[in-house]
Structures are given as C-alpha cells and as structure tokens.
C-alpha cells in the first residue's frame, strides 16, 4: 500500500507527522508538490509526479496546502484532483470540499443556509457598497482576503477614511472586498479538529490581540467542548463535505459563531496540548475509508 501526500514542503511539520504515522503501519508514502505534476490526456501515464504514476501506484492522496498560485495554476490543480477522483483515487479532502473552504464567502453562505450561526458578513466588488456595509456592520470590521489562511492579510478597520482607502486599494487590484463584523471574543477562539463524524481534539487559542491564529503567535490551551459547540463543529464540516477539518469558532456575546472551516488544517499547536496523536487518527480514518 502507498499513500501520496500533496504538499509544498515534504519536511513541513504536519507532512512529517503523516509520513511517520504511515511508516509505523508499514505503509510507504510519496510526497510531491502539485506544481510538479504532469497531467496527460490521450496517453499514459495520466498523472505523473516524482516518477510516480499517481493514479496507478497510489491508494490514497492526502492534500496538504495546495499552495498559492495564479488563477490558471489553481484551476489546473483542482482539475487534476477532480479527474483523479473520477478515475477512482481516494482524495482527501475532496476537491469540492477544498473549493468550498478556500472561499470564505461560499463556506459561510452554505453554513448560514443550513442553520449554523455565523458573523454578519458582506462581500462586494464596489467601493460605495463596501462603505455602506462598513456602516451597517457597526463601523468596526475585519477585512479579509476572500482566499487566504492563517490570518495573513486580515485587518481590523474602525475608521471611515481608512476603510475607504483600504477598499479602494483592494478594488484597484481587482480584488473583492470581504468584510465581517468585529466579534468581541476576548482575544481567544476555539479550533475543533474534526475527522469523519467526530471531534478528535480541540484547543482554545489565546492571543494578545484580536488575531488568534497559532501561526500569528497565539498560545494553545486544551479545552473540553460542550455538546453544542461540538455539534456545530461536526455539522459545519459535514455541510461542506470535509472529512478532515479545522473548524474555527468565536464565542460572541450572543453565542458561538463559526467563522471558518479549514480543509487543509495544520495541527502543530493542537498536538502540543492534546493527548491524541492527530496524524495517527488521520491515517486510521483514511484506512477505514479505503475498506468501505
């Protein structure tokens, strides 16, 4: 048996954890970057990376961050994942789930349509409409890249003139303005790690400012989720088709709200405060899926 790991860096912490978990089970692994993959139509091998026939030699393909890229590059990578899936390779997470989760507007829209509480959010390509939304959301908002992760590029805006400048800069570069009401969360949030239909571990991320990403310096602490938040986490992952997900939840004065579902979550911070070996859980889950 052989698993593929699509990753930008095979020596990254999470990828290394997966490789070690596979090795303990005597399962070989092959790491490669999707940007190095060759896809063919009308001749074989259909997919080749690192001298591996991806379709024929691999039993499963685990997607770590697919990486930044141009529209062409990202569309091509998703095309590859969709075709691999159609041809019978088990891809986790599925390309459909990845597409939902990388688009902040899309994932929140799906959650809201299915009764999951989310923060008030507005998205537009128009500066005037963005300014109207800024006022509607209370004049205190978080502006985020529509596509992005780890809190990079997210900015809190509380001044009308600054808001206008930021919105004009975004639209000048043909970006979309995504703004979300600031939720008073006491400089902490919850990350629930969902695998299949259960939360296998969770943590509270505590920071010195409103950004609570571990990669931005937040400190993890173990937490036992109550049944409501645990249920919200599982439901959120299921709604977007994620078999492995990091669900981020803010505890607002009005109750918990889901702000993101991450389809390619890291877990270094979580592992530091969890007794569960997350990589082992991932590998065991994929093996159970392959038996179905």
C-alpha atoms as a printed R data frame, in Angstrom:
    type eleno elety resid chain resno       x      y       z
1   ATOM     1    CA   UNK     A     1   0.000  0.000   0.000
2   ATOM     2    CA   UNK     A     2   1.211  3.504  -0.799
3   ATOM     3    CA   UNK     A     3  -0.170  6.935   0.092
4   ATOM     4    CA   UNK     A     4   0.603 10.182  -1.681
5   ATOM     5    CA   UNK     A     5   0.980 13.458   0.189
6   ATOM     6    CA   UNK     A     6   0.486 16.555  -1.938
7   ATOM     7    CA   UNK     A     7   2.468 19.194  -0.084
8   ATOM     8    CA   UNK     A     8   4.561 22.260  -0.797
9   ATOM     9    CA   UNK     A     9   7.207 21.038   1.642
10  ATOM    10    CA   UNK     A    10   7.647 17.351   2.471
11  ATOM    11    CA   UNK     A    11   9.700 18.331   5.529
12  ATOM    12    CA   UNK     A    12   6.991 20.541   7.000
13  ATOM    13    CA   UNK     A    13   5.872 19.517  10.481
14  ATOM    14    CA   UNK     A    14   2.418 18.201   9.536
15  ATOM    15    CA   UNK     A    15   3.647 16.310   6.468
16  ATOM    16    CA   UNK     A    16   6.409 14.727   8.547
17  ATOM    17    CA   UNK     A    17   3.854 13.638  11.155
18  ATOM    18    CA   UNK     A    18   1.766 11.949   8.462
19  ATOM    19    CA   UNK     A    19   4.788 10.178   6.999
20  ATOM    20    CA   UNK     A    20   5.770  8.881  10.442
21  ATOM    21    CA   UNK     A    21   2.237  7.659  11.122
22  ATOM    22    CA   UNK     A    22   2.255  5.814   7.797
23  ATOM    23    CA   UNK     A    23   5.684  4.329   8.431
24  ATOM    24    CA   UNK     A    24   4.502  2.894  11.778
25  ATOM    25    CA   UNK     A    25   1.892  0.951   9.810
26  ATOM    26    CA   UNK     A    26   4.449 -0.090   7.178
27  ATOM    27    CA   UNK     A    27   2.705  1.986   4.536
28  ATOM    28    CA   UNK     A    28   5.007  3.695   2.096
29  ATOM    29    CA   UNK     A    29   4.464  7.309   1.133
30  ATOM    30    CA   UNK     A    30   5.398  9.662  -1.661
31  ATOM    31    CA   UNK     A    31   5.452 13.419  -1.226
32  ATOM    32    CA   UNK     A    32   5.193 15.769  -4.166
33  ATOM    33    CA   UNK     A    33   4.162 19.298  -4.952
34  ATOM    34    CA   UNK     A    34   1.145 19.655  -7.243
35  ATOM    35    CA   UNK     A    35   3.051 22.248  -9.255
36  ATOM    36    CA   UNK     A    36   5.497 19.493 -10.339
37  ATOM    37    CA   UNK     A    37   2.780 17.127 -11.517
38  ATOM    38    CA   UNK     A    38   2.306 16.330 -15.211
39  ATOM    39    CA   UNK     A    39  -1.255 15.585 -16.379
40  ATOM    40    CA   UNK     A    40  -1.830 13.896 -19.736
41  ATOM    41    CA   UNK     A    41  -4.898 13.295 -21.873
42  ATOM    42    CA   UNK     A    42  -4.943 10.587 -24.539
43  ATOM    43    CA   UNK     A    43  -1.714  8.947 -23.392
44  ATOM    44    CA   UNK     A    44  -0.400  7.308 -20.263
45  ATOM    45    CA   UNK     A    45   0.541  7.785 -17.523
46  ATOM    46    CA   UNK     A    46  -2.296 10.232 -17.000
47  ATOM    47    CA   UNK     A    47  -0.697 11.711 -13.884
48  ATOM    48    CA   UNK     A    48   2.979 11.614 -13.055
49  ATOM    49    CA   UNK     A    49   4.892 13.237 -10.209
50  ATOM    50    CA   UNK     A    50   8.333 12.419  -8.858
51  ATOM    51    CA   UNK     A    51   8.475  9.467 -11.276
52  ATOM    52    CA   UNK     A    52   5.318  8.036  -9.708
53  ATOM    53    CA   UNK     A    53   2.252  7.060 -11.700
54  ATOM    54    CA   UNK     A    54  -0.132  8.802  -9.306
55  ATOM    55    CA   UNK     A    55  -3.304  7.091 -10.475
56  ATOM    56    CA   UNK     A    56  -1.940  3.541 -10.573
57  ATOM    57    CA   UNK     A    57   0.635  3.451  -7.781
58  ATOM    58    CA   UNK     A    58  -1.204  5.291  -5.009
59  ATOM    59    CA   UNK     A    59  -4.073  4.017  -2.876
60  ATOM    60    CA   UNK     A    60  -4.943  7.439  -1.465
61  ATOM    61    CA   UNK     A    61  -3.860 11.050  -1.866
62  ATOM    62    CA   UNK     A    62  -3.783 13.350   1.150
63  ATOM    63    CA   UNK     A    63  -3.934 17.050   0.313
64  ATOM    64    CA   UNK     A    64  -1.878 19.342   2.440
65  ATOM    65    CA   UNK     A    65  -1.973 23.068   1.453
66  ATOM    66    CA   UNK     A    66  -2.196 23.176  -2.328
67  ATOM    67    CA   UNK     A    67  -0.184 26.387  -2.368
68  ATOM    68    CA   UNK     A    68  -0.638 29.862  -3.713
69  ATOM    69    CA   UNK     A    69  -0.803 30.460  -7.431
70  ATOM    70    CA   UNK     A    70  -2.359 32.290 -10.315
71  ATOM    71    CA   UNK     A    71  -5.938 31.598 -11.380
72  ATOM    72    CA   UNK     A    72  -4.581 29.295 -14.109
73  ATOM    73    CA   UNK     A    73  -2.390 27.364 -11.667
74  ATOM    74    CA   UNK     A    74  -5.111 26.906  -9.062
75  ATOM    75    CA   UNK     A    75  -7.787 25.924 -11.581
76  ATOM    76    CA   UNK     A    76  -5.408 23.365 -13.091
77  ATOM    77    CA   UNK     A    77  -4.612 21.849  -9.683
78  ATOM    78    CA   UNK     A    78  -8.304 21.493  -8.916
79  ATOM    79    CA   UNK     A    79  -8.918 19.981 -12.380
80  ATOM    80    CA   UNK     A    80  -6.263 17.381 -11.595
81  ATOM    81    CA   UNK     A    81  -7.843 16.495  -8.233
82  ATOM    82    CA   UNK     A    82 -11.305 16.203  -9.763
83  ATOM    83    CA   UNK     A    83 -10.052 13.869 -12.514
84  ATOM    84    CA   UNK     A    84  -8.055 11.729 -10.099
85  ATOM    85    CA   UNK     A    85 -11.198 11.365  -8.029
86  ATOM    86    CA   UNK     A    86 -13.286 10.467 -11.108
87  ATOM    87    CA   UNK     A    87 -10.749  7.825 -12.063
88  ATOM    88    CA   UNK     A    88 -11.106  6.160  -8.673
89  ATOM    89    CA   UNK     A    89  -8.293  7.509  -6.486
90  ATOM    90    CA   UNK     A    90  -9.342  8.340  -2.931
91  ATOM    91    CA   UNK     A    91  -8.579 12.051  -2.479
92  ATOM    92    CA   UNK     A    92  -8.936 13.634   0.948
93  ATOM    93    CA   UNK     A    93 -10.207 16.210   1.304
94  ATOM    94    CA   UNK     A    94 -12.223 16.070  -1.885
95  ATOM    95    CA   UNK     A    95 -11.684 18.864  -4.422
96  ATOM    96    CA   UNK     A    96 -15.271 20.009  -3.893
97  ATOM    97    CA   UNK     A    97 -14.678 20.410  -0.159
98  ATOM    98    CA   UNK     A    98 -11.429 22.269  -0.796
99  ATOM    99    CA   UNK     A    99 -13.165 24.662  -3.195
100 ATOM   100    CA   UNK     A   100 -15.888 25.431  -0.661
101 ATOM   101    CA   UNK     A   101 -13.482 26.027   2.193
102 ATOM   102    CA   UNK     A   102 -10.920 28.216   0.432
103 ATOM   103    CA   UNK     A   103 -13.695 30.652  -0.498
104 ATOM   104    CA   UNK     A   104 -14.686 32.468   2.693
105 ATOM   105    CA   UNK     A   105 -17.956 33.785   1.267
106 ATOM   106    CA   UNK     A   106 -19.028 30.407  -0.118
107 ATOM   107    CA   UNK     A   107 -18.402 28.470   3.085
108 ATOM   108    CA   UNK     A   108 -20.252 30.963   5.294
109 ATOM   109    CA   UNK     A   109 -23.175 31.084   2.865
110 ATOM   110    CA   UNK     A   110 -23.525 27.297   2.989
111 ATOM   111    CA   UNK     A   111 -23.347 27.273   6.774
112 ATOM   112    CA   UNK     A   112 -25.948 30.024   7.179
113 ATOM   113    CA   UNK     A   113 -28.338 28.334   4.737
114 ATOM   114    CA   UNK     A   114 -28.258 25.276   6.969
115 ATOM   115    CA   UNK     A   115 -28.806 26.959  10.311
116 ATOM   116    CA   UNK     A   116 -25.221 27.355  11.518
117 ATOM   117    CA   UNK     A   117 -24.638 30.717  13.274
118 ATOM   118    CA   UNK     A   118 -22.050 32.884  11.506
119 ATOM   119    CA   UNK     A   119 -20.911 36.510  11.883
120 ATOM   120    CA   UNK     A   120 -22.642 39.210   9.843
121 ATOM   121    CA   UNK     A   121 -20.578 39.480   6.675
122 ATOM   122    CA   UNK     A   122 -20.702 41.466   3.432
123 ATOM   123    CA   UNK     A   123 -18.843 40.904   0.180
124 ATOM   124    CA   UNK     A   124 -18.752 43.223  -2.825
125 ATOM   125    CA   UNK     A   125 -16.628 44.487  -5.707
126 ATOM   126    CA   UNK     A   126 -17.952 48.041  -5.317
127 ATOM   127    CA   UNK     A   127 -16.311 50.626  -3.031
128 ATOM   128    CA   UNK     A   128 -19.530 52.561  -2.365
129 ATOM   129    CA   UNK     A   129 -21.377 49.389  -1.415
130 ATOM   130    CA   UNK     A   130 -18.444 48.354   0.773
131 ATOM   131    CA   UNK     A   131 -18.685 51.686   2.595
132 ATOM   132    CA   UNK     A   132 -22.411 51.170   3.116
133 ATOM   133    CA   UNK     A   133 -21.711 47.702   4.504
134 ATOM   134    CA   UNK     A   134 -18.985 49.123   6.767
135 ATOM   135    CA   UNK     A   135 -21.588 51.372   8.379
136 ATOM   136    CA   UNK     A   136 -24.241 48.624   8.509
137 ATOM   137    CA   UNK     A   137 -21.806 46.358  10.348
138 ATOM   138    CA   UNK     A   138 -21.203 48.974  13.037
139 ATOM   139    CA   UNK     A   139 -18.119 50.743  11.725
140 ATOM   140    CA   UNK     A   140 -15.834 48.124  13.245
141 ATOM   141    CA   UNK     A   141 -14.988 45.321  10.835
142 ATOM   142    CA   UNK     A   142 -12.406 42.753   9.907
143 ATOM   143    CA   UNK     A   143 -11.374 42.945   6.255
144 ATOM   144    CA   UNK     A   144 -10.041 39.639   4.981
145 ATOM   145    CA   UNK     A   145  -8.773 38.284   1.669
146 ATOM   146    CA   UNK     A   146 -11.543 36.217   0.092
147 ATOM   147    CA   UNK     A   147  -8.945 33.482  -0.403
148 ATOM   148    CA   UNK     A   148  -6.367 33.217   2.347
149 ATOM   149    CA   UNK     A   149  -5.382 31.483   5.559
150 ATOM   150    CA   UNK     A   150  -3.511 31.825   8.846
151 ATOM   151    CA   UNK     A   151  -4.760 35.372   9.339
152 ATOM   152    CA   UNK     A   152  -2.437 36.743   6.669
153 ATOM   153    CA   UNK     A   153  -3.846 39.952   5.187
154 ATOM   154    CA   UNK     A   154  -6.692 40.255   7.695
155 ATOM   155    CA   UNK     A   155  -7.064 43.801   9.024
156 ATOM   156    CA   UNK     A   156  -9.307 45.427  11.608
157 ATOM   157    CA   UNK     A   157 -10.766 48.706  10.352
158 ATOM   158    CA   UNK     A   158 -12.589 51.180  12.615
159 ATOM   159    CA   UNK     A   159 -12.100 54.480  10.785
160 ATOM   160    CA   UNK     A   160 -14.250 55.542   7.828
161 ATOM   161    CA   UNK     A   161 -11.387 57.211   5.955
162 ATOM   162    CA   UNK     A   162  -9.130 54.206   6.460
163 ATOM   163    CA   UNK     A   163 -11.952 51.944   5.300
164 ATOM   164    CA   UNK     A   164 -12.336 53.940   2.081
165 ATOM   165    CA   UNK     A   165  -8.599 53.769   1.409
166 ATOM   166    CA   UNK     A   166  -8.436 50.024   2.072
167 ATOM   167    CA   UNK     A   167 -11.489 49.268  -0.078
168 ATOM   168    CA   UNK     A   168 -10.186 51.367  -2.971
169 ATOM   169    CA   UNK     A   169  -6.797 49.648  -2.812
170 ATOM   170    CA   UNK     A   170  -8.455 46.211  -2.923
171 ATOM   171    CA   UNK     A   171 -10.720 47.031  -5.869
172 ATOM   172    CA   UNK     A   172  -7.915 48.816  -7.748
173 ATOM   173    CA   UNK     A   173  -6.133 45.457  -7.905
174 ATOM   174    CA   UNK     A   174  -9.374 43.718  -8.970
175 ATOM   175    CA   UNK     A   175  -9.906 42.203  -5.561
176 ATOM   176    CA   UNK     A   176 -13.183 41.528  -3.784
177 ATOM   177    CA   UNK     A   177 -13.940 43.350  -0.530
178 ATOM   178    CA   UNK     A   178 -14.856 40.834   2.182
179 ATOM   179    CA   UNK     A   179 -15.747 42.464   5.463
180 ATOM   180    CA   UNK     A   180 -17.067 40.935   8.636
181 ATOM   181    CA   UNK     A   181 -18.430 42.496  11.791
182 ATOM   182    CA   UNK     A   182 -15.885 42.554  14.595
183 ATOM   183    CA   UNK     A   183 -16.960 39.974  17.160
184 ATOM   184    CA   UNK     A   184 -15.855 40.750  20.692
185 ATOM   185    CA   UNK     A   185 -14.242 37.435  21.604
186 ATOM   186    CA   UNK     A   186 -11.841 38.319  24.379
187 ATOM   187    CA   UNK     A   187  -8.738 37.620  22.273
188 ATOM   188    CA   UNK     A   188  -9.439 33.900  22.075
189 ATOM   189    CA   UNK     A   189 -11.207 31.410  19.847
190 ATOM   190    CA   UNK     A   190 -11.781 27.675  19.557
191 ATOM   191    CA   UNK     A   191 -10.302 25.314  16.982
192 ATOM   192    CA   UNK     A   192 -12.084 21.970  16.763
193 ATOM   193    CA   UNK     A   193 -10.371 19.255  14.742
194 ATOM   194    CA   UNK     A   194 -12.977 17.099  13.040
195 ATOM   195    CA   UNK     A   195 -12.246 13.728  11.452
196 ATOM   196    CA   UNK     A   196 -15.184 11.875   9.977
197 ATOM   197    CA   UNK     A   197 -18.157 12.493  12.206
198 ATOM   198    CA   UNK     A   198 -16.371 13.333  15.453
199 ATOM   199    CA   UNK     A   199 -14.160 15.958  17.065
200 ATOM   200    CA   UNK     A   200 -10.944 14.142  17.913
201 ATOM   201    CA   UNK     A   201  -9.317 17.111  19.690
202 ATOM   202    CA   UNK     A   202  -9.862 20.802  20.360
203 ATOM   203    CA   UNK     A   203  -7.993 23.779  21.733
204 ATOM   204    CA   UNK     A   204  -8.543 27.321  22.802
205 ATOM   205    CA   UNK     A   205  -6.188 29.764  21.066
206 ATOM   206    CA   UNK     A   206  -5.307 32.769  23.234
207 ATOM   207    CA   UNK     A   207  -3.615 35.887  21.895
208 ATOM   208    CA   UNK     A   208  -2.591 39.399  22.886
209 ATOM   209    CA   UNK     A   209  -4.743 40.931  20.155
210 ATOM   210    CA   UNK     A   210  -7.820 40.066  18.082
211 ATOM   211    CA   UNK     A   211  -5.868 37.732  15.764
212 ATOM   212    CA   UNK     A   212  -5.987 34.262  17.292
213 ATOM   213    CA   UNK     A   213  -4.134 32.211  14.673
214 ATOM   214    CA   UNK     A   214  -1.445 29.901  16.070
215 ATOM   215    CA   UNK     A   215   0.826 30.944  13.197
216 ATOM   216    CA   UNK     A   216   0.403 34.568  14.322
217 ATOM   217    CA   UNK     A   217   1.634 33.817  17.836
218 ATOM   218    CA   UNK     A   218  -1.495 32.712  19.704
219 ATOM   219    CA   UNK     A   219  -0.958 30.272  22.565
220 ATOM   220    CA   UNK     A   220  -2.892 26.979  22.581
221 ATOM   221    CA   UNK     A   221  -4.605 25.554  25.633
222 ATOM   222    CA   UNK     A   222  -6.573 22.306  25.958
223 ATOM   223    CA   UNK     A   223 -10.352 22.554  26.114
224 ATOM   224    CA   UNK     A   224 -13.296 20.211  26.551
225 ATOM   225    CA   UNK     A   225 -16.069 21.233  24.176
226 ATOM   226    CA   UNK     A   226 -19.657 21.355  25.304
227 ATOM   227    CA   UNK     A   227 -22.147 19.366  23.253
228 ATOM   228    CA   UNK     A   228 -23.472 22.407  21.378
229 ATOM   229    CA   UNK     A   229 -20.084 23.572  20.105
230 ATOM   230    CA   UNK     A   230 -19.031 20.007  19.348
231 ATOM   231    CA   UNK     A   231 -22.213 19.542  17.332
232 ATOM   232    CA   UNK     A   232 -21.699 22.815  15.458
233 ATOM   233    CA   UNK     A   233 -18.167 21.739  14.540
234 ATOM   234    CA   UNK     A   234 -19.235 18.365  13.162
235 ATOM   235    CA   UNK     A   235 -22.211 19.830  11.309
236 ATOM   236    CA   UNK     A   236 -20.085 22.577   9.732
237 ATOM   237    CA   UNK     A   237 -17.538 20.078   8.417
238 ATOM   238    CA   UNK     A   238 -20.241 17.781   7.064
239 ATOM   239    CA   UNK     A   239 -22.090 20.596   5.277
240 ATOM   240    CA   UNK     A   240 -19.064 21.405   3.112
241 ATOM   241    CA   UNK     A   241 -18.024 17.789   2.623
242 ATOM   242    CA   UNK     A   242 -14.867 17.880   4.742
243 ATOM   243    CA   UNK     A   243 -13.745 14.534   6.156
244 ATOM   244    CA   UNK     A   244 -10.806 16.268   7.875
245 ATOM   245    CA   UNK     A   245 -11.414 19.829   9.029
246 ATOM   246    CA   UNK     A   246 -10.288 22.531  11.398
247 ATOM   247    CA   UNK     A   247 -13.399 24.444  12.449
248 ATOM   248    CA   UNK     A   248 -12.847 27.901  13.956
249 ATOM   249    CA   UNK     A   249 -15.434 29.227  16.386
250 ATOM   250    CA   UNK     A   250 -15.758 32.560  18.171
251 ATOM   251    CA   UNK     A   251 -17.666 32.826  21.419
252 ATOM   252    CA   UNK     A   252 -19.622 36.025  20.876
253 ATOM   253    CA   UNK     A   253 -21.831 37.760  23.476
254 ATOM   254    CA   UNK     A   254 -24.808 36.284  21.580
255 ATOM   255    CA   UNK     A   255 -23.396 32.761  21.455
256 ATOM   256    CA   UNK     A   256 -20.889 30.789  19.362
257 ATOM   257    CA   UNK     A   257 -20.398 31.647  15.687
258 ATOM   258    CA   UNK     A   258 -18.435 29.660  13.108
259 ATOM   259    CA   UNK     A   259 -16.005 31.853  11.187
260 ATOM   260    CA   UNK     A   260 -14.115 29.329   9.050
261 ATOM   261    CA   UNK     A   261 -13.863 25.686   8.063
262 ATOM   262    CA   UNK     A   262 -10.321 24.764   7.061
263 ATOM   263    CA   UNK     A   263  -9.999 21.839   4.645
264 ATOM   264    CA   UNK     A   264  -6.214 21.591   4.960
265 ATOM   265    CA   UNK     A   265  -5.629 22.347   8.634
266 ATOM   266    CA   UNK     A   266  -2.307 22.186  10.387
267 ATOM   267    CA   UNK     A   267  -2.256 20.811  13.937
268 ATOM   268    CA   UNK     A   268   1.127 21.585  15.477
269 ATOM   269    CA   UNK     A   269  -0.368 23.858  18.131
270 ATOM   270    CA   UNK     A   270  -3.219 21.452  18.783
271 ATOM   271    CA   UNK     A   271  -0.848 18.488  19.120
272 ATOM   272    CA   UNK     A   272   1.131 20.337  21.789
273 ATOM   273    CA   UNK     A   273  -1.910 20.336  24.093
274 ATOM   274    CA   UNK     A   274  -3.620 17.104  23.034
275 ATOM   275    CA   UNK     A   275  -3.141 13.544  24.211
276 ATOM   276    CA   UNK     A   276  -4.476 12.271  20.896
277 ATOM   277    CA   UNK     A   277  -1.961 11.712  18.109
278 ATOM   278    CA   UNK     A   278  -3.672 13.623  15.305
279 ATOM   279    CA   UNK     A   279  -1.615 12.102  12.480
280 ATOM   280    CA   UNK     A   280  -2.452  8.585  13.708
281 ATOM   281    CA   UNK     A   281  -6.135  9.498  13.743
282 ATOM   282    CA   UNK     A   282  -5.936 10.806  10.180
283 ATOM   283    CA   UNK     A   283  -4.186  7.713   8.842
284 ATOM   284    CA   UNK     A   284  -6.521  5.333  10.670
285 ATOM   285    CA   UNK     A   285  -9.529  7.193   9.282
286 ATOM   286    CA   UNK     A   286  -8.250  7.022   5.696
287 ATOM   287    CA   UNK     A   287  -7.571  3.295   6.095
288 ATOM   288    CA   UNK     A   288 -11.121  2.787   7.359
289 ATOM   289    CA   UNK     A   289 -12.469  4.724   4.357
290 ATOM   290    CA   UNK     A   290 -10.482  2.575   1.937
291 ATOM   291    CA   UNK     A   291 -12.036 -0.572   3.412
292 ATOM   292    CA   UNK     A   292 -15.560  0.616   2.601
